[in-house]
Amino acid sequence: MDFRSTKVFDFVSASRNITVNINKHKALQIRWQRDNQWLCRKYRELETKLNEIRNDRQAIEKSSKIEIDKRTCHPFPETFNRTYGWLSQKSEFQLENYGNMMIKHPNPMDKIVFLGGDIPTLGNGKGFF
């Protein structure tokens, strides 16, 4: 409804349409409640069970004991920025490698066999369409 419009507007029919839509909506709500009352009961039962479980659970105590990392970073190496490569020398910071890290994949070009002889070519401007 645009009240600033210059078109003729029937307020009586608009009001009647709104009231009919409101009444339909109320009737739909009542019918849904009547048809799906069992679903509402199930949700209420589920909510009471969950509340019982929530009330019976044990509270988790927060531990004030903090584990401190005992590994040390000293001594620093003699490098320009005094940090390059010093952790990799310590055994507790090393990763265990069982073999070569570079994976050697087969070369796919080894399986290609080039055809010999005259191979037909397409003329200029021609393509495989």
N, C-alpha and C positions, 0 to 999 in steps of 0.2 A: 504494500500500500504506500504509494507516494502521494502525500497530501499536498505537495507543491505542484503536482501535475495539473495541466489545464483540461485533462480529459474528465468526462463525467464519471463519477464514482458512486456506486450504490452501497452506502454504509449499512443499510439494513441487511442486505444479502451477505455482506462481508461478516457482519456480526453473527448472523445465523450460521454461516459456514464455520466460524470459529467455535461457536458453542456445540455444533454437531461433532466437530473433530475432538473437542474436549470430552464429550460424552462417549464417543467411540473409544478414546484412549482409556478412560476409566473402566469401560466395559471389558476391554482387553486385559487390563490389569486384574480385574476381578476374576475373569475366566482363567487367566494364567495361574492365579493363586489357587483356584478351585481344582484345576487339572494337575498341578504340580506340587500339591501340598506335601506329598511323600518325599519329594526332593528336598524341600525345606527342612523336613524332619531329619532326613539323613545328614544334612549339613549341620544341624544343631547337635545331633549325636556325635558327629565327627569333631565338632568344636569342643564338646565337653570331654571327649577322650583325650584330645590334644592338650587341653588345659590340665587334666589330671597328670598326664605324662610330664608336662612342663613343670608342674608343682612338685612332682616326686623326684626330679632329676637332682643329681648331686652337683653342688657348686664346684667349679674348677678353681683350685687355689693357685694363685700366681706365685711362681717361684722367684724368690729374691736372689737366688744363687745364679750368678752369671759365669759361664765358662769363659775363661780367658785363654786366648791362643798363646801357647807356650813357645811357638816358633819365633826365632829372632831373625832380624834382618842384618845384624852386624857380623863381621866387619864390612865396611863399604870398600869396594875395589878402587884401585887407583886408575880412574878414568877421568875424562874431561868433565862430565856432568855427575860423576860419582854414583851413578845408578845403572849404567848400561851393563846388562848381562850378569849381574851379581846374584840374582835369584836363581838363574838357570844352573849355576854351579852347585847349588845345595841339593842333596839327594831328596829331601822331603818335598821340594818344589818341582821335581822332575817328573814328567810323564813317562810311563813305561811304554816303549815302542818295541813291538815284536816284529821286526822286519822293516823293509823299506816303506817309507811313507808315500813314495811316488808310485802310483798305479800305472802299469804299462798296458795300455789298450792296444789291440791289434790295429794296424794301419788299414783302413778300408780301401785305400787305393791299390793295395797289393792284389785284391781279388778282381779288379777290373781288367778285362782282356780287351785290348784295342783291336778293332777289325782292320785287316789290311785290304788293299785294293781300292777300287773306285767306290767311293761312298757318294750316293746321289745327294745333291744339295738343292735347295730351293732358290728360285730367282729372287732378285731384289724386290722387296715389298711383299713377298709371299710369306705366309706363316702357317702354322698348324692350327687352323680355326675350324 
